[in-house]
Amino acid sequence: MLSIFILIGAYRYYAQLAERFGKTKWHYGLSAIAVYLGTQLVFGFSYGIYKGITDPASIEGVDYTGFSLINIISWVISIAAVYGVYHLLQRKFVKEQVTKPSLEIEKIGDKDL
């Protein structure tokens, strides 16, 4: 349930960034969801492999439906990944905006009658 709220927040966070720089909002919102879920999957598989190697008998009794330390750690890592990718995109958009010619330069030579 908490993951749904995190996904909604990440979607809106990226959509606001895209809107600020004139990009398609839902593309970047979906990329936020992909970053979050991808990080969750990588962490889950990594932890499962670790548990399988260190204690193979414990895998049969695993239940991750509630709040556990592993779930909280995975949420924090996923939120950090979403935040990191957000700042990478923000820097990329700022660099693109600086290298684009401004609107004033494009209007040179136009005459308003």
C-alpha positions as CSV (number, residue, x, y, z in Angstrom):
1,M,0.0,0.0,0.0
2,L,2.8,2.4,0.9
3,S,4.5,1.6,-2.5
4,I,1.4,2.9,-4.3
5,F,1.7,6.3,-2.5
6,I,5.4,6.4,-3.3
7,L,4.7,5.7,-7.0
8,I,2.1,8.4,-7.1
9,G,4.5,10.9,-5.5
10,A,7.3,9.9,-7.9
11,Y,5.1,10.2,-10.9
12,R,4.0,13.7,-9.9
13,Y,7.6,14.7,-9.0
14,Y,8.8,13.8,-12.5
15,A,5.8,15.2,-14.2
16,Q,6.4,18.6,-12.6
17,L,10.0,18.5,-13.8
18,A,8.9,17.7,-17.3
19,E,6.3,20.5,-17.2
20,R,8.8,23.0,-16.1
21,F,11.1,22.3,-19.0
22,G,8.3,21.8,-21.6
23,K,8.6,18.1,-22.0
24,T,5.9,15.4,-22.2
25,K,4.7,14.9,-18.6
26,W,3.5,11.3,-18.8
27,H,6.7,10.0,-20.4
28,Y,8.7,11.2,-17.5
29,G,6.1,10.1,-15.0
30,L,6.2,6.6,-16.3
31,S,10.0,6.7,-16.2
32,A,9.8,7.5,-12.5
33,I,7.6,4.4,-12.0
34,A,10.1,2.3,-14.0
35,V,13.0,3.6,-11.9
36,Y,11.2,2.8,-8.7
37,L,10.0,-0.6,-9.7
38,G,13.3,-1.5,-11.3
39,T,15.1,-0.7,-8.1
40,Q,12.6,-2.7,-6.1
41,L,13.1,-5.7,-8.4
42,V,16.9,-5.5,-8.4
43,F,17.0,-5.2,-4.6
44,G,14.5,-8.0,-4.2
45,F,16.4,-10.4,-6.4
46,S,19.7,-9.5,-4.8
47,Y,18.3,-10.1,-1.3
48,G,16.7,-13.4,-2.4
49,I,20.0,-14.6,-3.9
50,Y,21.8,-13.6,-0.8
51,K,19.3,-15.4,1.4
52,G,19.5,-18.4,-0.9
53,I,23.2,-18.6,-0.7
54,T,23.6,-18.0,3.1
55,D,20.6,-19.9,4.4
56,P,18.8,-22.0,1.8
57,A,16.3,-23.3,4.4
58,S,15.0,-19.8,5.3
59,I,13.6,-19.1,1.8
60,E,10.6,-21.4,2.2
61,G,9.3,-19.4,5.2
62,V,9.7,-15.9,3.7
63,D,6.6,-13.5,3.8
64,Y,7.1,-10.0,2.6
65,T,3.5,-8.8,2.7
66,G,3.9,-6.6,5.9
67,F,6.3,-4.1,7.2
68,S,9.8,-5.5,7.8
69,L,13.2,-4.1,7.9
70,I,14.0,-5.4,4.4
71,N,10.9,-3.7,3.0
72,I,11.8,-0.4,4.7
73,I,15.4,-0.6,3.4
74,S,14.1,-1.3,-0.2
75,W,11.7,1.6,0.0
76,V,14.5,4.0,1.1
77,I,16.9,2.7,-1.6
78,S,14.2,3.0,-4.3
79,I,13.3,6.6,-3.2
80,A,17.0,7.5,-3.3
81,A,17.3,6.1,-6.8
82,V,14.2,8.1,-8.0
83,Y,15.7,11.2,-6.4
84,G,19.1,10.6,-8.0
85,V,17.7,10.1,-11.5
86,Y,15.5,13.2,-11.0
87,H,18.6,15.3,-10.4
88,L,20.4,13.8,-13.4
89,L,17.4,14.6,-15.6
90,Q,17.2,18.1,-14.1
91,R,20.9,18.8,-14.9
92,K,20.4,17.4,-18.4
93,F,17.4,19.7,-19.0
94,V,19.2,22.8,-17.7
95,K,22.1,22.1,-20.0
96,E,19.7,21.6,-23.0
97,Q,18.0,24.9,-22.1
98,V,21.3,26.8,-22.0
99,T,22.5,25.5,-25.4
100,K,19.2,26.2,-27.1
101,P,19.0,29.6,-28.8
102,S,16.6,31.9,-27.0
103,L,13.4,33.2,-28.5
104,E,14.8,36.7,-28.8
105,I,17.5,35.4,-31.2
106,E,14.9,33.6,-33.3
107,K,12.9,36.8,-33.7
108,I,15.7,38.8,-35.1
109,G,14.7,40.2,-38.4
110,D,11.0,39.9,-37.9
111,K,9.1,43.1,-38.3
112,D,6.0,43.9,-36.4
113,L,3.7,46.1,-38.6
